[in-house]
C-alpha cells in the first residue's frame, strides 16, 4: 500500500512541471482569449461589449445563424454520403448538400457586406491556398514515393535531399523565393519566362487573380451584391498567392514523398504477385491495390495539409508584399496583423476563436475517421 | 507498382533515376541560388544572372567572402546567432527534462487520473498558435518578461507532442527491467536516468532535434515579445534584413545562409535518425 502511494506521488511530481507550463501557456490562454474577445480591447482593456466583436465579424445574428445552419447541413450531408449506399439516403444527402450550398451562396455575400469583408477575403485566401497546394503536393509526392520504392543505389541520398527543404528554417528559404519570384526582369522566374519568349510578370507583387490574368475573368461591378460578391471568386487566387504556393510545393512535396514511401513499403507484396498471376495490368494494380492501401496516408496528409494552411505564418510573413492589399494573407496572417499592427486585441482574439473552431473541426474529422489508425500506432 | 520480386527492367531504372534526379535538382536549386548570390557583388546580383545553375553566369566571377563578415558584424548577425543559440539551448534542456519526466510517468507509473491528465495534455496540440498568441503576450508583459530570455523560452519548456512521442517509446520498455532496479532500491528518477534514457537514446535524440529546429525557426512569438536587439533571434534579424536591407540581395542571402547553417549541420550529421523518424510517424517539424 505504501508502495502504491509513493508511486502515485512520484507520478504527480513527474507530471507537474510539464503540466504547469502546458496549463499556463497552452490551455488557460484559451479561456483568457475568450475573455479578451468580449472586450473593446485596443492594446489596453476598455469597455465590455459582449459579443460585439463577433457581430462585427459576421455582420449580425442572422448571417451567423444562416452560416451555422448551412455548414451543419453540408456536414451532415457529407456524413450521410460517407456512411450509406442506399439510393434514398443518397438522395437525402444530396438534398442536404444542395441546401447547405445554397445557404452559403446566399449568406457569404451577406457577411461580406454586413460583416468583416477582410476576414472573408482571408478565408478565401486560405481556401485557395489549401486547394492549390494539397492536391498537387499529394500527386507529386506520390509519384516521387513510387520512384523511391524498393531498394536501389543512392536511395538514402535522395531521401536526405528531399527532406532538406522541409527541415531548414522557413524564413531563410522564403528569403530565397522572395528573390526567385520577384518582379525584377532578372529574377529567376522571369528569366524562365524569357526562355519561352514571354514577358516578365509581377509574381509576388501581382494582386490580380490568375484566372483574371489567363482568361480575363475580372470581377464585375454593379450587377447586384450577390453576383458581385461571387465574381470576386472568379478571378481565382492572386498570382502572388500562386507564387507562394510554388514555395509550398518546394517545401512539402519531398516530405509528402517520404511519408507516402513508408505507406507504399507497407503494402504486402503478395497482393501484387497474386494480382499479376491473375493478369492484372499495372494500372489496375495501382487502382485496386496501391491507392486503397495507402489511402490512410493520403487522408492523413490531406487533413494535415489543410490544417497547415490555417496555421501558416513564417513563409507568408516573408513572402507577402504589403502593396498587394492582403491577397496573400490567410486567416492566421490576417489575425496577426489585426493584433500586431492594428493593436485590436479584442477583435483579433474574436477572430482567432473563429479560427480555433475551424481547426478543431478539421482535427476532429481527422481523428474520428482515422487519426488513431494512422497516427497513434506509429 | 511496388515491391515486385522480379528484377526491374532497365527502362524502369532509367526513368526512376530521371524522376528522382529532376526532383533532387529542384530541391537543391534554391540552395545553389542562395550560395551563389551570397558570394556575388551587388552589381553581379543584377547583371550576372542565369536561371541555370550549370551556367557560369549563375555563379559569381570571384566569391565575395566579405559579404558574410558584413552581415555577421555589420548587421549584428553574430549577436542574433548567439541569442538564437542560447534560446534553443535553454528551451531544449527544459523541454527534454519536463517531457521525459512526464512521459515516464504516463508510460510506467500508476496514479489516479493518469489517462484524463494525458488527454488534457493532448488537447493543447489542437490549439493553433494564433489563439494563444494574444493572451500569452499579455501574460508575458504582465510578468515583465518582454525583451527577456524568460519570455522567449518559458512558454516552450514543455510540449505535449514530445511527451506523446516519448511515452509511445517508453511504453515498449519491458517492466521487468524496471522491477529489477526497483528491487535494488533505485528511485524512479534514477531508473529514468540510468535505464530508460540510455535505451531511449534514439527517440530522445529525435525530440531534441525537433525542439532545436522549432525554436531556431520560430518567428511569430519572438516578433511579438522582442522589441529591442538585446534578445532578438536570428529569424527576426533575417526578416528585418529582408524588409530593410533594400536591394542588397547578396547580404540577404548571406544572412539566410548563416541562419540555416546550424540546422543543416545537425541534420547532415544525424541524417539517418532524423529522416527515419520523420518519415515514420508523420511528425510535424
Boltz contact constraints between the chains, C-beta under 6 A:
constraints:
  - contact:
      token1: [A, 7]
      token2: [B, 109]
      max_distance: 6.0
  - contact:
      token1: [A, 7]
      token2: [B, 110]
      max_distance: 6.0
  - contact:
      token1: [A, 8]
      token2: [B, 111]
      max_distance: 6.0
  - contact:
      token1: [A, 10]
      token2: [B, 188]
      max_distance: 6.0
  - contact:
      token1: [A, 11]
      token2: [B, 105]
      max_distance: 6.0
  - contact:
      token1: [A, 11]
      token2: [B, 109]
      max_distance: 6.0
  - contact:
      token1: [A, 11]
      token2: [B, 111]
      max_distance: 6.0
  - contact:
      token1: [A, 14]
      token2: [B, 101]
      max_distance: 6.0
  - contact:
      token1: [A, 14]
      token2: [B, 105]
      max_distance: 6.0
  - contact:
      token1: [A, 15]
      token2: [B, 102]
      max_distance: 6.0
  - contact:
      token1: [A, 15]
      token2: [B, 105]
      max_distance: 6.0
  - contact:
      token1: [A, 17]
      token2: [B, 98]
      max_distance: 6.0
  - contact:
      token1: [A, 18]
      token2: [B, 98]
      max_distance: 6.0
  - contact:
      token1: [A, 18]
      token2: [B, 102]
      max_distance: 6.0
  - contact:
      token1: [A, 18]
      token2: [B, 158]
      max_distance: 6.0
  - contact:
      token1: [A, 21]
      token2: [B, 157]
      max_distance: 6.0
  - contact:
      token1: [A, 21]
      token2: [B, 158]
      max_distance: 6.0
  - contact:
      token1: [A, 22]
      token2: [B, 124]
      max_distance: 6.0
  - contact:
      token1: [A, 22]
      token2: [B, 158]
      max_distance: 6.0
  - contact:
      token1: [A, 25]
      token2: [B, 136]
      max_distance: 6.0
  - contact:
      token1: [A, 25]
      token2: [B, 155]
      max_distance: 6.0
  - contact:
      token1: [A, 26]
      token2: [B, 124]
      max_distance: 6.0
  - contact:
      token1: [A, 27]
      token2: [B, 124]
      max_distance: 6.0
  - contact:
      token1: [A, 29]
      token2: [B, 132]
      max_distance: 6.0
  - contact:
      token1: [A, 29]
      token2: [B, 135]
      max_distance: 6.0
  - contact:
      token1: [A, 29]
      token2: [B, 136]
      max_distance: 6.0
  - contact:
      token1: [A, 32]
      token2: [B, 135]
      max_distance: 6.0
  - contact:
      token1: [A, 33]
      token2: [B, 131]
      max_distance: 6.0
  - contact:
      token1: [A, 33]
      token2: [B, 135]
      max_distance: 6.0
  - contact:
      token1: [A, 144]
      token2: [B, 23]
      max_distance: 6.0
  - contact:
      token1: [A, 147]
      token2: [B, 16]
      max_distance: 6.0
  - contact:
      token1: [A, 147]
      token2: [B, 19]
      max_distance: 6.0
  - contact:
      token1: [A, 147]
      token2: [B, 20]
      max_distance: 6.0
  - contact:
      token1: [A, 149]
      token2: [B, 2]
      max_distance: 6.0
  - contact:
      token1: [A, 158]
      token2: [B, 20]
      max_distance: 6.0
  - contact:
      token1: [A, 159]
      token2: [B, 275]
      max_distance: 6.0
  - contact:
      token1: [A, 160]
      token2: [B, 271]
      max_distance: 6.0
  - contact:
      token1: [A, 161]
      token2: [B, 24]
      max_distance: 6.0
  - contact:
      token1: [A, 161]
      token2: [B, 27]
      max_distance: 6.0
  - contact:
      token1: [A, 162]
      token2: [B, 27]
      max_distance: 6.0
  - contact:
      token1: [A, 163]
      token2: [B, 275]
      max_distance: 6.0
  - contact:
      token1: [A, 165]
      token2: [B, 27]
      max_distance: 6.0
  - contact:
      token1: [A, 167]
      token2: [B, 267]
      max_distance: 6.0
  - contact:
      token1: [A, 168]
      token2: [B, 260]
      max_distance: 6.0
  - contact:
      token1: [A, 168]
      token2: [B, 263]
      max_distance: 6.0
  - contact:
      token1: [A, 168]
      token2: [B, 264]
      max_distance: 6.0
  - contact:
      token1: [A, 169]
      token2: [B, 217]
      max_distance: 6.0
  - contact:
      token1: [A, 169]
      token2: [B, 259]
      max_distance: 6.0
  - contact:
      token1: [A, 169]
      token2: [B, 260]
      max_distance: 6.0
  - contact:
      token1: [A, 171]
      token2: [B, 219]
      max_distance: 6.0
  - contact:
      token1: [A, 171]
      token2: [B, 235]
      max_distance: 6.0
  - contact:
      token1: [A, 171]
      token2: [B, 238]
      max_distance: 6.0
  - contact:
      token1: [A, 171]
      token2: [B, 239]
      max_distance: 6.0
  - contact:
      token1: [A, 172]
      token2: [B, 256]
      max_distance: 6.0
  - contact:
      token1: [A, 172]
      token2: [B, 259]
      max_distance: 6.0
  - contact:
      token1: [A, 172]
      token2: [B, 260]
      max_distance: 6.0
  - contact:
      token1: [A, 175]
      token2: [B, 242]
      max_distance: 6.0
  - contact:
      token1: [A, 175]
      token2: [B, 252]
      max_distance: 6.0
  - contact:
      token1: [A, 175]
      token2: [B, 256]
      max_distance: 6.0
  - contact:
      token1: [A, 176]
      token2: [B, 30]
      max_distance: 6.0
  - contact:
      token1: [A, 176]
      token2: [B, 33]
      max_distance: 6.0
  - contact:
      token1: [A, 176]
      token2: [B, 34]
      max_distance: 6.0
  - contact:
      token1: [A, 179]
      token2: [B, 249]
      max_distance: 6.0
  - contact:
      token1: [A, 186]
      token2: [B, 46]
      max_distance: 6.0
  - contact:
      token1: [A, 186]
      token2: [B, 49]
      max_distance: 6.0
  - contact:
      token1: [A, 188]
      token2: [B, 51]
      max_distance: 6.0
  - contact:
      token1: [A, 191]
      token2: [B, 51]
      max_distance: 6.0
  - contact:
      token1: [A, 192]
      token2: [B, 51]
      max_distance: 6.0
  - contact:
      token1: [A, 254]
      token2: [B, 27]
      max_distance: 6.0
  - contact:
      token1: [A, 258]
      token2: [B, 279]
      max_distance: 6.0
  - contact:
      token1: [A, 259]
      token2: [B, 279]
      max_distance: 6.0
  - contact:
      token1: [A, 259]
      token2: [B, 282]
      max_distance: 6.0
  - contact:
      token1: [A, 262]
      token2: [B, 279]
      max_distance: 6.0
  - contact:
      token1: [A, 264]
      token2: [B, 2]
      max_distance: 6.0
  - contact:
      token1: [A, 267]
      token2: [B, 2]
      max_distance: 6.0
  - contact:
      token1: [A, 269]
      token2: [B, 3]
      max_distance: 6.0
  - contact:
      token1: [A, 272]
      token2: [B, 4]
      max_distance: 6.0
  - contact:
      token1: [A, 285]
      token2: [B, 1]
      max_distance: 6.0
  - contact:
      token1: [A, 286]
      token2: [B, 1]
      max_distance: 6.0
  - contact:
      token1: [A, 290]
      token2: [B, 1]
      max_distance: 6.0
  - contact:
      token1: [A, 311]
      token2: [B, 128]
      max_distance: 6.0
  - contact:
      token1: [A, 313]
      token2: [B, 220]
      max_distance: 6.0
  - contact:
      token1: [A, 314]
      token2: [B, 219]
      max_distance: 6.0
  - contact:
      token1: [A, 332]
      token2: [B, 130]
      max_distance: 6.0
  - contact:
      token1: [A, 335]
      token2: [B, 130]
      max_distance: 6.0
  - contact:
      token1: [A, 339]
      token2: [B, 134]
      max_distance: 6.0
  - contact:
      token1: [A, 345]
      token2: [B, 134]
      max_distance: 6.0
  - contact:
      token1: [A, 349]
      token2: [B, 134]
      max_distance: 6.0
  - contact:
      token1: [A, 352]
      token2: [B, 130]
      max_distance: 6.0
  - contact:
      token1: [A, 352]
      token2: [B, 131]
      max_distance: 6.0
  - contact:
      token1: [A, 355]
      token2: [B, 130]
      max_distance: 6.0
  - contact:
      token1: [A, 356]
      token2: [B, 131]
      max_distance: 6.0
  - contact:
      token1: [A, 359]
      token2: [B, 128]
      max_distance: 6.0
  - contact:
      token1: [A, 360]
      token2: [B, 126]
      max_distance: 6.0
  - contact:
      token1: [A, 363]
      token2: [B, 126]
      max_distance: 6.0
  - contact:
      token1: [A, 378]
      token2: [B, 280]
      max_distance: 6.0
  - contact:
      token1: [A, 378]
      token2: [B, 281]
      max_distance: 6.0
